[in-house]
Amino acid sequence: MGSVFENFESLKKESKENFLKKYPKDSIVINIGSATCEIAAGSDKIHKKLLKLLKDNNLKNIQIKKVGCTGRCSLEPILTIYKNQKFEVYVQVDETKLEEIFTSHILKNLVLGKYLISHENEQLTETQNILDHQPITHDFFERFKDIPFFNKQTRVALKNCGIIDPLSFDEYVNHFGFQSIAKILDKNDKKNVIDIVTKSKLRGRGGAGFLTGKKWSYITDKSDKTRFIICNADEGDPGAFMDRSMLESDPFSIIEGMMIAGFAIGAETGFFYIRAEYPLAVERIEKAIKIVKEKKLLGINILGSSFNFDLEIRLGAGAFVCGEETALIQSIEGERGQPKIRPPYPAEKGLFGKPTIINNVETLANLPVIFSIGLDNFVKIGSEKSGGTKVFAVSGKITHTGLVEVPIGTPLSYIVYDICKGAPNNKKIKAVQTGGPAGGCIPNELLNTKVDYEDILRVGSIMGSGGLIVLDEDDCMVSVARFFMSFSRDESCGKCTPCREGTVRMLEILDRIVTGQGVLEDLNKLKRLGRLMQRASLCGLGRACANPVLSTIKYYEKEYISHIVDKKCEAKCCSMCLKEENFV
């Protein structure tokens, strides 16, 4: 049967041969995005048009490859053409542009510059150079190294997104896929895996920021040998789409991350908990699991080792609260998704009463990289207390929307101004909102705050799962607070009184303020209610949902007073502004 190493090398050789057979080195390859965002922008129409153009011109030496999301949302559909050993990236391609590009670039070998993405040669930072010289990111840097939006990022979790065909097992293996789990199974030392992940300083990317290796260590001494690993893909924050993109664009990496985590904690079964509103993510994970099973990398005696592991999918019902660990477990068990009092924690008594570890999508995506590039290289990326990178979904009043991945410790201003180029139309940025409904608003003057769990907490917000909404001078901060409180009121599970009643009462007060009926005493009521909910709510969602209100009162109290005393909204956003006499 051979050793684990020998079995994997045989599999890798076969995959490489298959990959090179499909994409010979001298072939012309056209990449077109196939994630939800790109399909919505029209990439399916572009794909059909491409097939017709190839058929009409009898071109058989050109391969069309459907890839995942690059993260450059505002420029989709994106078309990348690899010809003459060089990549050219065309953006906002429609059917009319496609015909021009095809005629010029494919038929006449003339690059059509007017539809290309802008290029700019810039020196890479130290952490970017670490990855630039790593084989796992070679393809990314080869294509996007001189494009400003991309060359300022450090790709770890998103290393394959927009590069590979999401459902090509051969291509994933050819991009160092399943190499990490093969190394781990060959060594066969669970404690060593937990030690390495602990030393990597990888912290939970779902928002809590707990050390992943330390979390795993709590399960190792449990007497119950039936254990579970769960991937939390219940991404519910407004403006957040990081997990969806990774699931759709690089599903095999999340599966490999689940295998690594499962081996480390001694689990033989893992569950993907994915919200039902992500049908393409569900479809891709389902197909990827089937492919991996066919390759015998899931099941009994994986790669000839003693490791047995299998994966299943459970769909979330769209409840925001099911992002909380104990509510998620209840949902998988078929119960109503509501939090439980802790302790006991899931590591002690979780799914079906068995020890359970829950990690989110981005956390799992980091695991194969730690073992691919080595611990020493991984810990060079990040801050003193937290290793690696963080992915943000940047949206709102910003020039370049999309997914941005930067080393932890990077200033927020670098994301907002250097990578995403500030607000459009020369507007002034007022604040950024991080952490979703549980986060807070950070004013422009504090955007030197570093992307780190402790630093963001100090200024009244949280890292969260990675939503980052940019607000400009035309946004009313009272309305922003009201929007998030309305969301939290609707999504409260209702189990505990502080959250169930507190969200309703806070929203009632905010409704009065934005309609010009507020009184100054309302500010103290909001503060008292917010602090009460922080102390008394059952779960983390209830304890944090007052953050948008408390942070906006802290930094933008003048706007609240203007609404209450002057009965005016300077941004002219609130309903009181519908009255002509209140325009200024």
C-alpha positions in Angstrom: 0.0 0.0 0.0 3.0 2.3 0.6 3.6 5.1 3.1 1.5 8.3 3.4 4.3 10.2 1.6 4.5 7.6 -1.2 0.7 7.6 -1.7 0.5 11.3 -1.8 3.4 11.6 -4.2 1.6 9.2 -6.5 -1.5 11.2 -6.3 0.4 14.5 -6.9 2.1 13.1 -9.9 -1.2 12.0 -11.5 -2.7 15.4 -10.8 0.2 17.2 -12.3 0.0 15.1 -15.4 -3.7 15.7 -15.7 -3.3 19.5 -15.2 -0.5 19.8 -17.8 -2.5 17.8 -20.2 -5.4 20.1 -19.9 -3.3 23.3 -19.8 -0.1 22.8 -21.8 2.6 25.4 -21.1 2.2 26.9 -24.6 -1.6 27.0 -24.5 -3.8 30.2 -24.5 -6.0 30.3 -21.4 -8.8 32.7 -20.8 -10.0 33.0 -17.2 -13.5 34.2 -16.4 -14.9 34.6 -12.9 -17.6 32.2 -11.7 -18.4 33.3 -8.1 -21.8 34.8 -7.2 -20.7 38.4 -7.5 -19.3 37.8 -11.0 -22.3 35.9 -12.2 -24.5 38.8 -11.0 -22.3 41.1 -13.0 -22.8 39.0 -16.1 -19.9 36.6 -16.3 -22.2 33.7 -17.4 -23.2 35.7 -20.5 -19.5 36.4 -21.2 -18.7 32.7 -20.9 -21.4 31.7 -23.4 -20.3 34.4 -25.8 -16.7 33.2 -25.5 -17.7 29.7 -26.4 -19.5 30.9 -29.5 -16.6 33.1 -30.6 -14.2 30.1 -30.3 -16.6 27.9 -32.3 -17.2 30.5 -35.0 -13.5 31.0 -35.5 -12.7 27.2 -35.2 -10.1 27.9 -32.4 -9.3 24.7 -30.5 -6.1 25.6 -28.8 -7.7 28.0 -26.4 -8.9 26.9 -23.0 -11.6 28.8 -21.1 -11.2 28.4 -17.3 -13.9 29.4 -14.9 -12.1 30.7 -11.8 -13.3 32.1 -8.4 -13.6 35.7 -7.2 -10.5 37.9 -7.4 -12.0 40.3 -4.8 -12.1 43.3 -7.1 -15.9 43.6 -7.0 -16.4 47.0 -8.7 -14.6 45.9 -11.8 -16.4 42.7 -12.6 -16.7 40.8 -14.9 -12.9 40.4 -15.0 -11.3 38.5 -17.9 -7.7 37.4 -17.7 -6.0 36.2 -20.9 -2.8 34.2 -20.7 -1.0 34.3 -24.0 2.7 34.3 -25.0 3.6 33.6 -21.4 2.0 36.9 -20.3 -1.2 37.8 -18.4 -3.5 40.7 -19.4 -6.4 41.6 -17.1 -9.5 43.1 -18.7 -12.2 44.6 -16.5 -15.9 45.4 -16.7 -16.2 43.3 -19.8 -19.6 43.1 -21.5 -20.5 41.3 -24.7 -19.6 44.3 -26.9 -16.2 44.8 -25.3 -15.6 41.0 -25.5 -15.9 41.0 -29.2 -13.4 43.9 -29.5 -11.0 42.1 -27.0 -11.3 38.8 -28.8 -10.7 40.3 -32.3 -7.7 42.3 -31.2 -6.0 40.2 -28.5 -6.8 36.6 -29.7 -7.1 37.0 -33.4 -4.6 39.8 -34.1 -2.3 39.4 -31.1 -2.8 43.1 -30.2 -3.4 43.9 -26.5 -6.4 46.2 -26.2 -5.2 48.7 -23.7 -8.3 50.8 -23.2 -10.1 47.9 -21.3 -7.1 46.8 -19.2 -6.9 47.3 -15.5 -4.5 50.1 -14.5 -1.0 49.0 -13.7 1.5 50.7 -11.4 4.9 49.4 -10.4 5.4 49.8 -6.6 7.8 48.3 -4.2 6.4 45.5 -2.1 6.4 45.7 1.7 8.5 43.3 3.8 5.5 41.0 4.6 4.5 40.9 0.9 8.0 39.9 -0.1 7.8 37.0 2.3 4.9 35.6 0.3 6.2 36.8 -3.1 9.0 34.3 -2.7 6.7 31.5 -1.6 5.5 29.0 -4.3 1.9 29.0 -2.9 1.4 32.6 -4.1 3.6 32.5 -7.3 0.6 32.5 -9.6 -1.1 35.4 -7.8 1.9 37.7 -7.9 2.7 36.7 -11.5 -0.7 38.0 -12.6 -1.4 40.9 -10.2 1.9 42.1 -8.9 1.8 45.5 -10.7 -1.9 46.2 -10.1 -2.3 48.7 -7.2 -5.3 47.2 -5.6 -3.7 43.8 -5.4 0.0 44.5 -5.0 -0.6 46.2 -1.6 -2.3 43.1 -0.2 -0.8 40.0 1.4 -2.7 36.9 0.2 -2.9 33.9 2.6 -6.5 32.9 2.9 -7.3 34.2 -0.6 -4.2 32.8 -2.2 -6.1 30.7 -4.8 -9.2 32.9 -5.2 -9.5 34.1 -8.8 -6.5 31.9 -9.8 -7.7 28.3 -10.0 -10.8 26.5 -11.1 -12.7 26.0 -7.8 -13.7 22.5 -8.6 -10.5 21.2 -10.3 -8.9 18.8 -7.9 -5.9 18.5 -10.2 -5.3 22.2 -10.2 -5.7 22.5 -6.4 -3.1 19.8 -5.9 -0.9 21.4 -8.5 -1.1 24.5 -6.3 0.3 22.7 -3.2 -3.1 21.4 -2.2 -3.4 18.6 0.4 0.4 18.8 0.8 0.0 20.0 4.4 -2.4 17.2 5.5 -0.1 14.7 3.8 2.9 16.0 5.9 0.8 15.9 9.0 -0.5 12.3 8.4 3.0 11.2 7.5 4.4 12.5 10.9 1.2 11.3 12.7 1.6 13.5 15.8 -1.6 15.3 17.0 0.2 17.2 19.7 2.8 18.6 17.3 0.0 19.9 15.0 -1.7 21.7 18.0 1.7 23.1 19.1 2.5 24.5 15.7 -0.9 26.1 15.3 -0.6 27.6 18.8 2.9 29.0 18.1 1.6 30.4 14.8 -0.6 32.8 16.9 -3.5 32.1 14.6 -6.6 33.5 16.3 -10.2 32.8 15.5 -11.2 34.9 12.4 -14.9 34.7 13.3 -14.6 37.7 15.6 -13.8 36.4 19.1 -10.1 36.2 18.3 -9.4 33.3 20.6 -6.1 31.4 19.9 -7.0 28.5 17.7 -4.4 26.1 19.0 -5.3 26.9 22.6 -9.0 26.3 21.8 -8.1 22.9 20.3 -6.0 21.9 23.4 -9.1 22.0 25.6 -10.5 19.0 23.8 -7.4 16.7 23.9 -7.8 15.5 27.5 -11.5 14.6 27.2 -12.3 11.0 27.8 -15.0 10.8 25.2 -13.4 9.7 22.0 -16.4 10.8 19.8 -15.6 14.4 18.8 -16.7 16.8 16.1 -15.3 19.7 14.1 -17.6 22.2 12.7 -17.0 24.9 10.0 -19.0 28.0 10.9 -20.0 29.4 7.5 -23.1 31.2 8.8 -21.9 34.6 7.6 -24.7 37.1 8.5 -23.2 40.5 9.0 -24.5 43.2 6.6 -21.8 44.0 4.1 -19.8 40.8 4.8 -19.0 38.3 2.0 -15.5 37.0 2.8 -16.6 33.4 3.8 -18.9 33.1 0.7 -16.1 34.1 -1.6 -13.7 31.5 -0.1 -16.2 28.7 -0.1 -17.1 29.4 -3.8 -13.6 30.2 -5.0 -11.4 27.7 -3.1 -13.5 25.0 -1.5 -10.7 22.4 -1.4 -8.6 24.6 0.9 -11.4 24.8 3.5 -11.9 21.0 3.2 -8.1 20.5 3.8 -8.4 22.9 6.8 -11.2 20.8 8.2 -9.1 17.7 7.8 -6.1 19.3 9.6 -8.4 20.4 12.5 -10.2 17.0 12.6 -6.9 15.2 12.9 -5.5 17.5 15.6 -8.5 17.1 17.9 -9.2 13.4 17.1 -12.5 13.9 15.3 -13.7 11.5 12.6 -16.7 13.6 11.5 -16.9 17.2 10.4 -19.8 19.4 9.6 -20.1 22.4 7.3 -22.8 24.7 8.6 -23.6 27.0 5.7 -26.4 29.5 5.5 -29.0 28.4 2.9 -28.8 31.9 1.3 -25.5 30.8 -0.2 -26.6 28.2 -2.7 -23.5 28.4 -4.9 -21.2 28.0 -1.9 -23.3 25.0 -0.8 -23.2 23.5 -4.3 -19.4 23.9 -4.6 -18.6 22.5 -1.2 -20.9 19.6 -1.9 -19.3 18.8 -5.2 -15.8 19.3 -3.7 -16.5 16.8 -0.9 -17.7 14.3 -3.5 -14.5 14.7 -5.6 -12.3 14.4 -2.5 -14.1 11.2 -1.5 -13.6 9.8 -5.0 -9.9 10.5 -4.6 -10.0 8.6 -1.3 -8.8 11.6 0.7 -11.9 11.3 2.8 -13.1 8.1 4.4 -11.2 5.3 6.0 -7.4 5.1 6.3 -6.7 8.4 4.4 -3.5 8.1 2.3 -2.8 4.8 4.0 -2.8 6.3 7.5 -4.9 5.4 10.5 -6.8 8.6 10.1 -10.5 8.2 9.4 -12.5 11.3 8.5 -15.7 12.3 6.7 -17.6 15.5 6.1 -21.3 16.5 6.0 -23.2 19.7 5.2 -26.0 21.3 7.2 -27.9 24.3 6.0 -28.6 27.3 8.3 -32.1 28.8 8.3 -31.0 32.4 8.0 -30.9 33.2 11.7 -28.2 35.7 12.5 -27.9 34.3 16.0 -26.8 30.9 14.6 -23.4 32.4 14.1 -23.0 32.0 17.9 -21.5 28.6 18.7 -24.1 27.1 21.0 -27.0 28.4 18.8 -25.3 26.9 15.8 -25.0 23.5 17.6 -28.7 23.7 18.5 -29.6 24.3 14.9 -27.6 21.3 13.6 -29.3 19.1 16.2 -32.7 20.2 14.7 -33.6 22.5 17.5 -34.5 26.2 17.4 -31.2 28.1 17.1 -30.9 29.7 20.5 -27.8 30.3 22.7 -27.1 28.2 25.8 -25.6 29.3 29.1 -21.8 28.6 29.2 -20.2 26.6 30.8 -20.2 23.9 29.7 -18.4 25.1 26.6 -18.7 23.2 23.3 -15.2 21.7 23.8 -16.6 19.9 26.8 -20.2 19.3 25.8 -21.1 20.3 22.3 -22.8 18.7 19.3 -25.0 15.7 20.5 -23.4 16.2 23.9 -19.9 15.3 22.5 -16.7 17.5 22.7 -16.9 19.9 19.7 -14.6 22.5 18.1 -16.0 25.3 15.9 -13.8 27.3 13.6 -14.9 29.7 11.0 -14.1 29.6 7.2 -11.2 32.0 7.2 -9.5 30.3 10.2 -9.6 27.0 8.4 -8.3 28.5 5.2 -5.2 29.6 7.1 -4.3 26.1 8.4 -2.9 24.6 5.2 -0.7 27.7 4.7 0.9 27.4 8.1 2.2 24.0 7.2 3.0 24.8 3.5 5.2 27.9 4.1 6.4 26.8 7.5 5.8 28.2 11.0 8.8 30.6 10.8 7.5 32.3 7.7 3.9 32.5 8.9 4.7 34.2 12.2 6.6 36.9 10.3 3.2 38.0 9.0 1.1 39.7 11.5 1.5 41.4 14.9 3.1 40.4 18.2 -0.1 38.8 19.5 -1.7 37.6 16.3 -0.2 35.8 13.4 -1.2 36.0 9.7 -3.6 38.2 7.8 -7.2 39.4 8.0 -9.6 39.5 5.1 -12.0 42.4 5.0 -15.1 42.9 2.8 -14.8 46.7 2.1 -18.0 48.4 1.0 -20.0 51.6 1.3 -18.7 55.0 0.3 -15.4 53.8 -1.1 -13.7 54.0 -4.6 -12.6 50.4 -4.7 -15.0 47.9 -3.1 -14.1 44.3 -2.7 -12.1 41.8 -0.6 -8.8 43.1 0.9 -6.4 40.9 2.8 -3.7 42.5 4.9 -1.3 41.5 7.7 -2.8 41.9 11.2 -1.3 45.1 12.6 -1.9 47.1 9.4 -3.5 50.5 10.0 -7.1 50.9 8.9 -6.1 54.0 7.0 -3.9 51.8 4.7 -6.9 49.7 3.7 -9.2 52.7 3.2 -6.8 55.2 1.5 -3.9 53.2 0.1 -5.7 50.1 -1.2 -9.2 51.3 -1.7 -8.4 55.0 -2.6 -10.8 56.7 -0.3 -14.3 58.0 -1.0 -15.4 58.8 -4.5 -16.2 62.3 -5.8 -13.7 63.9 -3.4 -16.0 63.3 -0.5 -14.5 63.3 3.0 -14.6 60.0 4.9 -16.4 60.4 8.2 -16.0 56.9 9.7 -15.7 53.2 9.1 -17.9 50.7 10.7 -16.3 47.3 11.6 -17.7 44.2 13.1 -21.2 44.3 11.7 -24.2 44.8 14.1 -21.9 43.9 17.0 -19.2 46.4 16.0 -18.8 50.1 16.3 -18.0 53.2 14.2 -14.4 54.4 14.2 -14.0 58.1 13.2 -11.7 59.2 10.4 -9.3 60.8 12.9 -8.7 57.3 14.5 -8.1 55.4 11.2 -4.4 55.0 12.3 -5.8 52.3 14.6 -4.2 49.0 13.7 -6.1 46.0 12.5 -5.7 44.0 15.7 -8.2 42.6 18.1 -7.1 44.7 21.1 -6.5 48.0 19.2 -9.9 48.0 17.6 -11.6 47.1 20.9 -9.9 50.1 22.5 -11.6 52.5 20.2 -15.0 51.1 20.8 -15.5 48.5 18.0 -14.5 44.9 17.3 -12.7 43.1 14.5 -15.6 40.9 13.9 -15.7 38.5 11.0 -14.4 41.2 8.6 -17.1 43.5 7.4 -15.8 47.1 6.8 -18.3 49.7 5.8 -17.0 53.1 4.8 -19.2 56.2 5.6 -18.6 59.6 4.2 -19.7 63.2 5.0 -23.2 62.6 3.7 -24.0 59.9 6.2 -25.9 60.5 9.3 -24.4 58.6 12.2 -27.7 58.5 14.1 -29.3 56.8 11.1 -26.4 54.4 10.9 -26.8 53.4 14.6 -30.6 53.1 14.0 -30.0 50.8 11.0 -27.9 48.3 13.0 -30.2 48.4 16.0 -33.1 47.6 13.7 -31.2 44.7 12.4 -30.3 43.4 15.9 -34.0 43.8 17.0 -35.2 41.7 14.1 -32.5 39.1 14.6 -32.7 38.7 18.4 -33.6 35.2 19.2 -35.7 36.4 22.2 -34.4 34.0 24.7 -33.0 36.5 27.2 -34.8 39.7 28.4 -31.9 42.2 28.1 -31.5 41.6 24.4 -35.1 40.8 23.5 -36.5 44.0 25.3 -33.4 46.1 25.1 -33.1 46.2 21.4 -36.8 47.2 21.1 -36.5 50.0 23.6 -33.2 51.3 22.1 -34.8 51.3 18.6 -37.9 53.1 19.9 -35.6 55.9 21.3 -33.6 56.1 18.1 -36.9 56.3 16.1 -37.9 59.3 18.2 -34.6 61.0 17.6 -34.5 60.6 13.8 -38.1 61.9 13.5 -37.4 65.0 15.5 -39.2 63.9 18.7 -36.2 63.1 20.9 -35.3 64.7 24.2 -31.8 65.1 25.7 -32.7 62.6 28.4 -32.8 60.0 25.6 -29.0 60.0 25.3 -28.6 58.9 28.9 -31.3 56.2 28.4 -29.4 54.9 25.4 -26.2 54.7 27.4 -27.8 53.0 30.4 -29.6 50.5 28.2 -26.5 49.8 26.2 -24.3 49.1 29.3 -27.1 46.9 30.8 -27.2 44.8 27.7 -23.4 44.5 27.6 -23.4 43.1 31.1 -26.6 41.0 31.2 -27.3 39.5 27.8 -27.0 35.7 27.4 -24.7 35.6 24.4 -22.0 37.6 22.7 -24.4 39.0 20.1 -26.7 40.5 22.7 -23.8 41.8 24.7 -22.3 43.6 21.7 -25.3 44.8 19.7 -25.3 48.2 21.5 -21.8 49.0 20.2 -23.0 50.9 17.1 -25.1 53.1 19.3 -22.6 53.7 22.1 -19.7 54.3 19.7 -21.7 56.9 17.7 -22.8 58.7 20.8 -19.1 58.7 22.0 -17.7 60.2 18.8 -20.7 62.0 17.2 -22.8 63.2 20.2 -23.1 66.6 18.4 -25.2 64.9 15.7 -27.5 63.4 18.3 -27.9 66.8 19.9 -28.6 68.5 16.6 -31.4 66.0 16.0 -32.8 66.5 19.5 -32.3 70.2 20.1 -32.3 71.8 16.6 -34.5 69.2 15.1 -32.1 69.0 12.1 -30.1 66.3 10.4 -27.1 68.0 8.8 -26.8 65.0 6.4 -30.4 65.4 5.4 -30.9 61.6 5.8 -33.6 61.4 8.5 -37.3 61.6 8.0 -37.5 65.0 9.7 -35.6 66.4 6.6 -38.7 65.7 4.5 -40.1 68.9 6.0 -38.8 71.7 3.9 -38.2 74.1 6.8 -35.6 71.7 8.3 -33.2 71.9 5.3 -30.1 73.9 6.0 
